[in-house]
Amino acid sequence: MPPDYSGQNLRGRSFKNQDLVGENFSYADIRGANFSGANLKGVNFSHTQGGLQRRWVTLLALVSFLVSGFSGFFWAVNGYLVSLIFKSNLDSKIEGWTSLIILTAFFFIVIRNGLVAGAFAGSLLSTYIAWRALKGDEKYSLVRNIAVSLAAIGGTSFRGANLISADFTKARLKSNTRE
C-alpha cells in the first residue's frame, strides 16, 4: 500500500525525481519541500501549506537588513567624500570634486535610463528601482529576477515536475509565517 502523506509535517523533505502518481498530500505542511522533477500526476495537494520555512524568512530578512546597512554606509561615505570640497587642503578638495563628478555621472546615467527627475537621494533611487522592477519594467528585469531567485531559496519547489491533473484546491503556496 502506498504511503499516505495527508496531514503530515513534510517541511524540507526531498521528493526530488520520485514517482508519486496519485499520492495524497492533502492538509500536509510542504513548506520547503523539494518536488523538482517528480511525477506528480493526479496528486492531491488540497489544503496544503507551501512556501518558505520560517528559518528562510528570517535569513532573507537578515540579508535584507545587511544590504540596507551596506547601502546606508555607502551613501554616508559618499557624503563624506563630497564634503571634502569644503576643506582647505588641496588634496582633499580634489578628492571631493572627483567624488562629486563620479556621483553626478552615476545619477546622470541612471536618470537617462528611465529614472524620473527629482529622485536623487540614494534611498529614493533604490525604492524607485525596486518599484519599477516589481511593476515588470524591462529595464529592471535583472533586479526582479535576482530578487525572486533569492526569495525562492528554501521554498517549496516544483521545478520540472509533472503536475498534470494535480489538485491544489485551497492550497496556500505563499508563506504565512504567523502560524
TIRO-2110 file (N, C-alpha, C; in Angstrom, 1 decimal):
// TIRO-2110
0.8, -1.2, 0.0, N, 1, A
0.0, 0.0, 0.0, CA, 1, A
0.9, 1.2, 0.0, C, 1, A
0.6, 2.2, -0.9, N, 2, A
1.5, 3.4, -1.0, CA, 2, A
1.3, 4.3, 0.3, C, 2, A
2.3, 5.0, 0.6, N, 3, A
2.2, 5.9, 1.8, CA, 3, A
1.2, 7.0, 1.7, C, 3, A
0.6, 7.4, 2.8, N, 4, A
-0.4, 8.4, 2.8, CA, 4, A
0.3, 9.6, 3.5, C, 4, A
0.5, 10.7, 2.8, N, 5, A
1.2, 11.9, 3.3, CA, 5, A
0.3, 12.9, 3.9, C, 5, A
-1.0, 12.6, 3.9, N, 6, A
-2.0, 13.6, 4.3, CA, 6, A
-1.8, 14.0, 5.8, C, 6, A
-1.9, 15.4, 6.0, N, 7, A
-1.8, 15.9, 7.3, CA, 7, A
-0.4, 15.9, 8.0, C, 7, A
0.6, 15.4, 7.3, N, 8, A
1.9, 15.3, 7.8, CA, 8, A
2.8, 16.5, 7.7, C, 8, A
3.7, 16.7, 8.6, N, 9, A
4.7, 17.7, 8.5, CA, 9, A
5.9, 17.3, 7.6, C, 9, A
5.9, 17.8, 6.4, N, 10, A
6.9, 17.4, 5.4, CA, 10, A
7.9, 18.5, 5.1, C, 10, A
8.0, 19.5, 6.1, N, 11, A
8.9, 20.6, 5.8, CA, 11, A
10.3, 20.2, 5.5, C, 11, A
10.8, 20.7, 4.4, N, 12, A
12.2, 20.5, 4.0, CA, 12, A
12.5, 19.1, 3.4, C, 12, A
11.5, 18.3, 3.3, N, 13, A
11.7, 16.9, 2.7, CA, 13, A
12.0, 17.0, 1.3, C, 13, A
12.7, 16.0, 0.8, N, 14, A
13.0, 16.0, -0.7, CA, 14, A
12.3, 14.8, -1.3, C, 14, A
11.5, 15.1, -2.3, N, 15, A
10.8, 14.1, -3.1, CA, 15, A
11.3, 14.2, -4.6, C, 15, A
12.5, 14.7, -4.7, N, 16, A
13.1, 15.0, -6.0, CA, 16, A
13.2, 13.7, -6.9, C, 16, A
12.7, 13.9, -8.1, N, 17, A
12.7, 12.9, -9.1, CA, 17, A
11.9, 11.6, -8.7, C, 17, A
11.0, 11.7, -7.8, N, 18, A
10.3, 10.5, -7.4, CA, 18, A
9.0, 10.3, -8.2, C, 18, A
8.5, 9.1, -8.3, N, 19, A
7.3, 8.8, -9.0, CA, 19, A
6.2, 8.8, -7.9, C, 19, A
5.4, 9.8, -7.8, N, 20, A
4.4, 10.0, -6.7, CA, 20, A
2.9, 10.0, -7.3, C, 20, A
2.7, 9.4, -8.5, N, 21, A
1.4, 9.4, -9.1, CA, 21, A
0.3, 9.1, -8.2, C, 21, A
-0.7, 10.0, -8.1, N, 22, A
-1.9, 9.7, -7.3, CA, 22, A
-1.8, 9.8, -5.8, C, 22, A
-0.6, 10.2, -5.3, N, 23, A
-0.4, 10.2, -3.8, CA, 23, A
-1.3, 11.3, -3.2, C, 23, A
-1.5, 11.2, -1.9, N, 24, A
-2.3, 12.1, -1.1, CA, 24, A
-1.5, 12.9, -0.2, C, 24, A
-1.3, 14.2, -0.5, N, 25, A
-0.6, 15.2, 0.4, CA, 25, A
-1.6, 16.2, 1.0, C, 25, A
-2.9, 15.9, 1.0, N, 26, A
-3.9, 16.9, 1.5, CA, 26, A
-3.6, 17.2, 2.9, C, 26, A
-3.8, 18.5, 3.3, N, 27, A
-3.6, 19.1, 4.6, CA, 27, A
-2.2, 18.9, 5.1, C, 27, A
-1.2, 18.6, 4.3, N, 28, A
0.2, 18.5, 4.7, CA, 28, A
0.9, 19.8, 4.7, C, 28, A
1.9, 19.9, 5.5, N, 29, A
2.8, 21.1, 5.5, CA, 29, A
4.0, 20.8, 4.7, C, 29, A
4.0, 21.4, 3.4, N, 30, A
5.1, 21.1, 2.5, CA, 30, A
6.0, 22.3, 2.3, C, 30, A
6.1, 23.2, 3.3, N, 31, A
7.0, 24.3, 3.2, CA, 31, A
8.4, 23.8, 3.1, C, 31, A
9.1, 24.3, 2.0, N, 32, A
10.5, 24.0, 1.8, CA, 32, A
10.7, 22.6, 1.2, C, 32, A
9.6, 21.9, 0.9, N, 33, A
9.8, 20.6, 0.3, CA, 33, A
10.2, 20.7, -1.2, C, 33, A
11.0, 19.7, -1.6, N, 34, A
11.5, 19.7, -3.0, CA, 34, A
10.9, 18.6, -3.8, C, 34, A
10.0, 19.1, -4.8, N, 35, A
9.4, 18.1, -5.7, CA, 35, A
9.9, 18.3, -7.1, C, 35, A
11.2, 18.8, -7.2, N, 36, A
11.8, 19.0, -8.5, CA, 36, A
11.9, 17.7, -9.3, C, 36, A
11.4, 17.8, -10.5, N, 37, A
11.5, 16.6, -11.4, CA, 37, A
10.6, 15.4, -11.1, C, 37, A
9.8, 15.6, -10.1, N, 38, A
8.9, 14.5, -9.6, CA, 38, A
7.7, 14.3, -10.5, C, 38, A
7.2, 13.1, -10.6, N, 39, A
6.0, 12.8, -11.4, CA, 39, A
4.8, 12.9, -10.4, C, 39, A
4.1, 14.0, -10.5, N, 40, A
3.0, 14.3, -9.5, CA, 40, A
1.7, 14.3, -10.2, C, 40, A
1.6, 13.5, -11.2, N, 41, A
0.3, 13.4, -12.0, CA, 41, A
-0.8, 12.9, -11.1, C, 41, A
-1.9, 13.7, -11.0, N, 42, A
-3.1, 13.3, -10.2, CA, 42, A
-2.9, 13.4, -8.7, C, 42, A
-1.8, 14.0, -8.2, N, 43, A
-1.5, 14.1, -6.8, CA, 43, A
-2.5, 15.1, -6.1, C, 43, A
-3.0, 14.8, -4.9, N, 44, A
-3.9, 15.6, -4.1, CA, 44, A
-3.1, 16.5, -3.2, C, 44, A
-2.9, 17.8, -3.6, N, 45, A
-2.3, 18.8, -2.7, CA, 45, A
-3.3, 19.8, -2.1, C, 45, A
-4.6, 19.4, -2.0, N, 46, A
-5.6, 20.2, -1.5, CA, 46, A
-5.3, 20.6, 0.0, C, 46, A
-5.6, 21.8, 0.3, N, 47, A
-5.4, 22.4, 1.7, CA, 47, A
-4.0, 22.3, 2.2, C, 47, A
-3.0, 22.1, 1.3, N, 48, A
-1.6, 22.1, 1.8, CA, 48, A
-1.1, 23.5, 2.1, C, 48, A
0.0, 23.6, 2.9, N, 49, A
0.7, 24.8, 3.2, CA, 49, A
2.0, 24.7, 2.6, C, 49, A
2.4, 25.6, 1.6, N, 50, A
3.7, 25.6, 1.0, CA, 50, A
4.4, 26.9, 1.2, C, 50, A
5.5, 27.1, 0.5, N, 51, A
6.2, 28.3, 0.6, CA, 51, A
7.5, 28.2, 1.3, C, 51, A
7.9, 29.3, 2.0, N, 52, A
9.2, 29.3, 2.7, CA, 52, A
9.0, 28.8, 4.2, C, 52, A
10.0, 28.1, 4.7, N, 53, A
10.1, 27.8, 6.1, CA, 53, A
10.5, 29.1, 6.9, C, 53, A
10.1, 29.1, 8.1, N, 54, A
10.3, 30.3, 9.0, CA, 54, A
11.8, 30.7, 9.0, C, 54, A
12.7, 29.7, 9.0, N, 55, A
14.2, 30.0, 9.1, CA, 55, A
14.6, 30.7, 7.9, C, 55, A
14.1, 30.4, 6.7, N, 56, A
14.4, 31.0, 5.4, CA, 56, A
13.9, 32.5, 5.4, C, 56, A
12.7, 32.7, 5.9, N, 57, A
12.2, 34.0, 6.0, CA, 57, A
13.1, 34.9, 6.9, C, 57, A
13.5, 34.3, 8.0, N, 58, A
14.4, 35.0, 8.9, CA, 58, A
15.7, 35.4, 8.3, C, 58, A
16.3, 34.4, 7.6, N, 59, A
17.5, 34.6, 6.9, CA, 59, A
17.4, 35.7, 5.8, C, 59, A
16.3, 35.6, 5.0, N, 60, A
16.1, 36.6, 4.0, CA, 60, A
16.0, 38.0, 4.6, C, 60, A
15.3, 38.1, 5.7, N, 61, A
15.1, 39.4, 6.4, CA, 61, A
16.5, 39.9, 6.9, C, 61, A
17.3, 39.0, 7.4, N, 62, A
18.6, 39.4, 7.9, CA, 62, A
19.5, 39.9, 6.8, C, 62, A
19.5, 39.2, 5.6, N, 63, A
20.2, 39.6, 4.5, CA, 63, A
19.8, 41.0, 4.0, C, 63, A
18.4, 41.2, 4.0, N, 64, A
17.9, 42.5, 3.6, CA, 64, A
18.4, 43.6, 4.5, C, 64, A
18.4, 43.4, 5.8, N, 65, A
18.9, 44.4, 6.7, CA, 65, A
20.4, 44.7, 6.5, C, 65, A
21.2, 43.6, 6.2, N, 66, A
22.6, 43.8, 5.9, CA, 66, A
22.8, 44.6, 4.7, C, 66, A
22.1, 44.3, 3.6, N, 67, A
22.2, 45.0, 2.4, CA, 67, A
21.8, 46.5, 2.6, C, 67, A
20.7, 46.7, 3.3, N, 68, A
20.3, 48.1, 3.7, CA, 68, A
21.4, 48.8, 4.4, C, 68, A
22.0, 48.2, 5.4, N, 69, A
23.1, 48.8, 6.2, CA, 69, A
24.3, 49.1, 5.3, C, 69, A
24.6, 48.2, 4.4, N, 70, A
25.8, 48.5, 3.5, CA, 70, A
25.4, 49.6, 2.6, C, 70, A
24.2, 49.7, 2.1, N, 71, A
23.8, 50.8, 1.2, CA, 71, A
23.9, 52.1, 2.0, C, 71, A
23.4, 52.2, 3.2, N, 72, A
23.5, 53.4, 4.1, CA, 72, A
24.9, 53.8, 4.3, C, 72, A
25.8, 52.8, 4.6, N, 73, A
27.2, 53.1, 4.8, CA, 73, A
27.8, 53.7, 3.5, C, 73, A
27.5, 53.1, 2.4, N, 74, A
28.0, 53.6, 1.1, CA, 74, A
27.6, 55.0, 0.8, C, 74, A
26.3, 55.4, 1.1, N, 75, A
25.9, 56.8, 0.9, CA, 75, A
26.5, 57.7, 1.9, C, 75, A
26.8, 57.2, 3.1, N, 76, A
27.5, 58.1, 4.1, CA, 76, A
28.9, 58.4, 3.7, C, 76, A
29.6, 57.4, 3.2, N, 77, A
30.9, 57.6, 2.7, CA, 77, A
30.9, 58.5, 1.5, C, 77, A
30.0, 58.4, 0.6, N, 78, A
29.9, 59.3, -0.5, CA, 78, A
29.7, 60.8, 0.0, C, 78, A
28.8, 60.9, 1.0, N, 79, A
28.5, 62.3, 1.6, CA, 79, A
29.8, 62.8, 2.2, C, 79, A
30.6, 62.0, 2.9, N, 80, A
31.8, 62.5, 3.5, CA, 80, A
32.8, 62.9, 2.4, C, 80, A
32.9, 62.1, 1.3, N, 81, A
33.9, 62.4, 0.3, CA, 81, A
33.5, 63.7, -0.4, C, 81, A
32.3, 63.9, -0.7, N, 82, A
31.8, 65.2, -1.3, CA, 82, A
32.1, 66.3, -0.4, C, 82, A
31.9, 66.1, 0.9, N, 83, A
32.1, 67.3, 1.9, CA, 83, A
33.6, 67.7, 1.9, C, 83, A
34.5, 66.9, 1.4, N, 84, A
35.9, 67.3, 1.3, CA, 84, A
36.2, 68.5, 0.5, C, 84, A
35.2, 68.8, -0.4, N, 85, A
35.3, 70.0, -1.2, CA, 85, A
35.5, 71.3, -0.4, C, 85, A
34.9, 71.3, 0.8, N, 86, A
35.0, 72.5, 1.7, CA, 86, A
36.2, 72.5, 2.6, C, 86, A
37.1, 71.6, 2.5, N, 87, A
38.3, 71.6, 3.3, CA, 87, A
39.3, 72.5, 2.7, C, 87, A
40.3, 73.0, 3.5, N, 88, A
41.2, 74.0, 2.9, CA, 88, A
42.4, 73.2, 2.2, C, 88, A
42.6, 72.0, 2.5, N, 89, A
43.7, 71.2, 1.9, CA, 89, A
43.3, 70.9, 0.4, C, 89, A
44.3, 71.2, -0.5, N, 90, A
44.1, 71.0, -1.9, CA, 90, A
43.8, 69.5, -2.3, C, 90, A
44.5, 68.6, -1.6, N, 91, A
44.3, 67.1, -1.9, CA, 91, A
42.9, 66.7, -1.5, C, 91, A
42.4, 67.3, -0.4, N, 92, A
41.0, 67.0, 0.0, CA, 92, A
40.0, 67.5, -1.0, C, 92, A
40.3, 68.7, -1.5, N, 93, A
39.3, 69.4, -2.5, CA, 93, A
39.3, 68.5, -3.7, C, 93, A
40.4, 68.0, -4.2, N, 94, A
40.5, 67.2, -5.4, CA, 94, A
39.7, 65.9, -5.2, C, 94, A
39.9, 65.3, -4.0, N, 95, A
39.1, 64.1, -3.7, CA, 95, A
37.6, 64.4, -3.7, C, 95, A
37.2, 65.5, -3.1, N, 96, A
35.8, 65.8, -3.0, CA, 96, A
35.2, 66.1, -4.4, C, 96, A
35.9, 66.9, -5.2, N, 97, A
35.4, 67.2, -6.5, CA, 97, A
35.3, 65.9, -7.4, C, 97, A
36.3, 65.1, -7.3, N, 98, A
36.3, 63.8, -8.0, CA, 98, A
35.1, 63.0, -7.6, C, 98, A
34.8, 62.9, -6.3, N, 99, A
33.7, 62.1, -5.8, CA, 99, A
32.4, 62.7, -6.4, C, 99, A
32.3, 64.0, -6.3, N, 100, A
31.1, 64.7, -6.8, CA, 100, A
30.9, 64.4, -8.3, C, 100, A
31.9, 64.5, -9.1, N, 101, A
31.8, 64.2, -10.5, CA, 101, A
31.4, 62.8, -10.8, C, 101, A
31.9, 61.8, -10.1, N, 102, A
31.6, 60.4, -10.2, CA, 102, A
30.1, 60.2, -9.9, C, 102, A
29.7, 60.8, -8.7, N, 103, A
28.3, 60.6, -8.3, CA, 103, A
27.3, 61.3, -9.3, C, 103, A
27.7, 62.5, -9.8, N, 104, A
26.9, 63.1, -10.8, CA, 104, A
26.8, 62.3, -12.1, C, 104, A
27.9, 61.7, -12.5, N, 105, A
27.8, 60.8, -13.7, CA, 105, A
27.0, 59.6, -13.5, C, 105, A
27.0, 59.1, -12.3, N, 106, A
26.2, 57.9, -11.9, CA, 106, A
24.7, 58.3, -12.0, C, 106, A
24.4, 59.4, -11.4, N, 107, A
23.0, 59.8, -11.4, CA, 107, A
22.5, 60.1, -12.8, C, 107, A
23.4, 60.8, -13.6, N, 108, A
23.0, 61.1, -15.0, CA, 108, A
22.7, 59.8, -15.8, C, 108, A
23.6, 58.8, -15.6, N, 109, A
23.3, 57.5, -16.3, CA, 109, A
22.0, 56.9, -15.9, C, 109, A
21.8, 56.9, -14.6, N, 110, A
20.5, 56.3, -14.1, CA, 110, A
19.3, 57.1, -14.6, C, 110, A
19.4, 58.4, -14.5, N, 111, A
18.3, 59.2, -15.0, CA, 111, A
18.0, 59.0, -16.5, C, 111, A
19.1, 58.9, -17.2, N, 112, A
19.0, 58.7, -18.7, CA, 112, A
18.3, 57.4, -19.0, C, 112, A
18.5, 56.4, -18.1, N, 113, A
17.9, 55.1, -18.4, CA, 113, A
16.5, 54.9, -17.8, C, 113, A
15.9, 56.0, -17.4, N, 114, A
14.5, 55.9, -17.1, CA, 114, A
14.1, 56.4, -15.7, C, 114, A
15.0, 56.9, -14.9, N, 115, A
14.6, 57.4, -13.6, CA, 115, A
14.0, 58.8, -13.7, C, 115, A
12.9, 59.0, -13.0, N, 116, A
12.2, 60.3, -13.0, CA, 116, A
13.1, 61.3, -12.3, C, 116, A
13.1, 62.5, -12.9, N, 117, A
13.8, 63.6, -12.3, CA, 117, A
13.4, 63.9, -10.9, C, 117, A
14.3, 64.3, -10.0, N, 118, A
13.9, 64.7, -8.6, CA, 118, A
14.3, 63.6, -7.6, C, 118, A
14.4, 62.3, -8.0, N, 119, A
14.7, 61.3, -7.0, CA, 119, A
16.2, 61.1, -6.9, C, 119, A
16.9, 62.0, -6.3, N, 120, A
18.3, 62.0, -6.3, CA, 120, A
18.9, 61.4, -5.0, C, 120, A
18.1, 61.2, -4.0, N, 121, A
18.6, 60.5, -2.8, CA, 121, A
18.8, 59.0, -3.0, C, 121, A
19.8, 58.5, -2.4, N, 122, A
20.1, 57.0, -2.6, CA, 122, A
19.0, 56.1, -2.2, C, 122, A
18.3, 56.5, -1.1, N, 123, A
17.1, 55.6, -0.7, CA, 123, A
16.0, 55.7, -1.7, C, 123, A
15.7, 56.9, -2.2, N, 124, A
14.7, 57.1, -3.2, CA, 124, A
15.0, 56.4, -4.5, C, 124, A
16.3, 56.4, -4.9, N, 125, A
16.8, 55.7, -6.1, CA, 125, A
16.5, 54.2, -5.9, C, 125, A
16.9, 53.7, -4.8, N, 126, A
16.7, 52.2, -4.6, CA, 126, A
15.2, 51.9, -4.6, C, 126, A
14.4, 52.7, -3.9, N, 127, A
13.0, 52.4, -3.9, CA, 127, A
12.4, 52.5, -5.2, C, 127, A
12.8, 53.4, -6.0, N, 128, A
12.3, 53.6, -7.4, CA, 128, A
12.6, 52.4, -8.2, C, 128, A
13.9, 51.9, -8.2, N, 129, A
14.3, 50.8, -9.0, CA, 129, A
13.5, 49.5, -8.5, C, 129, A
13.4, 49.3, -7.2, N, 130, A
12.6, 48.2, -6.7, CA, 130, A
11.2, 48.2, -7.2, C, 130, A
10.6, 49.4, -7.1, N, 131, A
9.2, 49.6, -7.6, CA, 131, A
9.0, 49.3, -9.1, C, 131, A
9.9, 49.8, -9.9, N, 132, A
9.9, 49.6, -11.3, CA, 132, A
10.1, 48.1, -11.6, C, 132, A
11.0, 47.4, -10.9, N, 133, A
11.2, 46.0, -11.1, CA, 133, A
10.0, 45.2, -10.8, C, 133, A
9.3, 45.5, -9.7, N, 134, A
8.1, 44.8, -9.3, CA, 134, A
7.0, 45.1, -10.3, C, 134, A
6.9, 46.2, -11.0, N, 135, A
5.9, 46.5, -12.0, CA, 135, A
6.2, 45.9, -13.3, C, 135, A
7.4, 45.2, -13.4, N, 136, A
7.7, 44.5, -14.6, CA, 136, A
8.4, 45.3, -15.7, C, 136, A
9.0, 46.4, -15.3, N, 137, A
9.8, 47.3, -16.3, CA, 137, A
10.9, 46.5, -16.8, C, 137, A
11.1, 46.3, -18.1, N, 138, A
12.1, 45.5, -18.7, CA, 138, A
13.5, 46.1, -18.4, C, 138, A
13.7, 47.4, -18.1, N, 139, A
15.0, 47.9, -17.8, CA, 139, A
15.5, 47.3, -16.5, C, 139, A
14.6, 47.0, -15.6, N, 140, A
15.0, 46.5, -14.3, CA, 140, A
14.6, 45.0, -14.1, C, 140, A
14.5, 44.2, -15.2, N, 141, A
14.2, 42.8, -15.1, CA, 141, A
15.3, 42.0, -14.4, C, 141, A
16.5, 42.4, -14.5, N, 142, A
17.6, 41.7, -13.8, CA, 142, A
17.4, 41.8, -12.3, C, 142, A
17.1, 43.0, -11.8, N, 143, A
16.8, 43.2, -10.4, CA, 143, A
15.7, 42.4, -9.9, C, 143, A
14.6, 42.3, -10.7, N, 144, A
13.5, 41.5, -10.3, CA, 144, A
13.8, 40.0, -10.3, C, 144, A
14.6, 39.5, -11.3, N, 145, A
15.0, 38.1, -11.4, CA, 145, A
15.8, 37.7, -10.2, C, 145, A
16.8, 38.6, -9.8, N, 146, A
17.6, 38.3, -8.7, CA, 146, A
16.8, 38.3, -7.4, C, 146, A
15.9, 39.2, -7.2, N, 147, A
15.1, 39.3, -6.0, CA, 147, A
14.2, 38.0, -5.9, C, 147, A
13.6, 37.6, -7.0, N, 148, A
12.7, 36.4, -7.0, CA, 148, A
13.6, 35.2, -6.7, C, 148, A
14.7, 35.1, -7.3, N, 149, A
15.6, 33.9, -7.1, CA, 149, A
16.0, 33.8, -5.6, C, 149, A
16.4, 35.0, -5.0, N, 150, A
16.8, 35.0, -3.6, CA, 150, A
15.6, 34.6, -2.7, C, 150, A
14.4, 35.2, -3.0, N, 151, A
13.3, 34.9, -2.2, CA, 151, A
12.8, 33.5, -2.3, C, 151, A
13.1, 32.8, -3.4, N, 152, A
12.6, 31.4, -3.6, CA, 152, A
13.5, 30.4, -2.9, C, 152, A
14.7, 30.8, -2.5, N, 153, A
15.6, 29.9, -1.9, CA, 153, A
15.0, 29.3, -0.6, C, 153, A
14.9, 28.0, -0.6, N, 154, A
14.4, 27.4, 0.6, CA, 154, A
12.9, 27.2, 0.6, C, 154, A
12.2, 27.6, -0.5, N, 155, A
10.8, 27.5, -0.6, CA, 155, A
10.4, 26.2, -1.3, C, 155, A
9.1, 25.9, -1.3, N, 156, A
8.6, 24.7, -2.0, CA, 156, A
8.9, 24.8, -3.4, C, 156, A
9.5, 23.7, -4.0, N, 157, A
9.9, 23.7, -5.4, CA, 157, A
9.2, 22.6, -6.2, C, 157, A
8.6, 23.1, -7.3, N, 158, A
8.0, 22.1, -8.2, CA, 158, A
8.7, 22.2, -9.6, C, 158, A
9.9, 22.7, -9.7, N, 159, A
10.6, 22.9, -10.9, CA, 159, A
10.8, 21.6, -11.7, C, 159, A
10.3, 21.6, -12.9, N, 160, A
10.4, 20.4, -13.8, CA, 160, A
9.5, 19.2, -13.4, C, 160, A
8.6, 19.5, -12.5, N, 161, A
7.7, 18.4, -12.0, CA, 161, A
6.5, 18.2, -13.0, C, 161, A
6.0, 17.0, -13.1, N, 162, A
4.8, 16.8, -13.9, CA, 162, A
3.6, 17.0, -13.0, C, 162, A
2.8, 18.1, -13.2, N, 163, A
1.7, 18.4, -12.4, CA, 163, A
0.4, 18.2, -13.1, C, 163, A
0.3, 17.4, -14.1, N, 164, A
-0.9, 17.1, -14.8, CA, 164, A
-1.9, 16.6, -13.9, C, 164, A
-3.1, 17.2, -13.8, N, 165, A
-4.3, 16.8, -13.0, CA, 165, A
-4.0, 16.8, -11.5, C, 165, A
-2.9, 17.5, -11.1, N, 166, A
-2.7, 17.7, -9.6, CA, 166, A
-3.8, 18.6, -9.1, C, 166, A
-4.2, 18.3, -7.9, N, 167, A
-5.3, 19.1, -7.2, CA, 167, A
-4.7, 20.0, -6.2, C, 167, A
-4.8, 21.3, -6.4, N, 168, A
-4.3, 22.3, -5.4, CA, 168, A
-5.4, 23.1, -4.8, C, 168, A
-6.6, 22.5, -4.7, N, 169, A
-7.8, 23.2, -4.2, CA, 169, A
-7.5, 23.7, -2.8, C, 169, A
-7.7, 25.0, -2.5, N, 170, A
-7.5, 25.7, -1.3, CA, 170, A
-6.1, 25.5, -0.7, C, 170, A
-5.1, 25.2, -1.5, N, 171, A
-3.7, 25.1, -1.1, CA, 171, A
-3.2, 26.5, -0.9, C, 171, A
-2.3, 26.7, 0.1, N, 172, A
-1.7, 28.0, 0.3, CA, 172, A
-0.2, 27.8, 0.0, C, 172, A
0.2, 28.3, -1.2, N, 173, A
1.6, 28.1, -1.5, CA, 173, A
2.5, 29.3, -1.2, C, 173, A
1.9, 30.3, -0.7, N, 174, A
2.7, 31.5, -0.3, CA, 174, A
2.9, 31.4, 1.2, C, 174, A
4.1, 31.7, 1.7, N, 175, A
4.4, 31.6, 3.1, CA, 175, A
3.5, 32.5, 3.9, C, 175, A
3.2, 31.9, 5.1, N, 176, A
2.5, 32.7, 6.1, CA, 176, A
3.2, 32.3, 7.4, C, 176, A
4.1, 33.2, 7.8, N, 177, A
5.0, 32.8, 9.0, CA, 177, A
4.3, 33.1, 10.3, C, 177, A
3.1, 33.6, 10.3, N, 178, A
2.4, 33.8, 11.6, CA, 178, A
1.8, 32.5, 12.2, C, 178, A
1.9, 31.5, 11.5, N, 179, A
1.3, 30.2, 12.0, CA, 179, A
2.5, 29.3, 12.5, C, 179, A
END
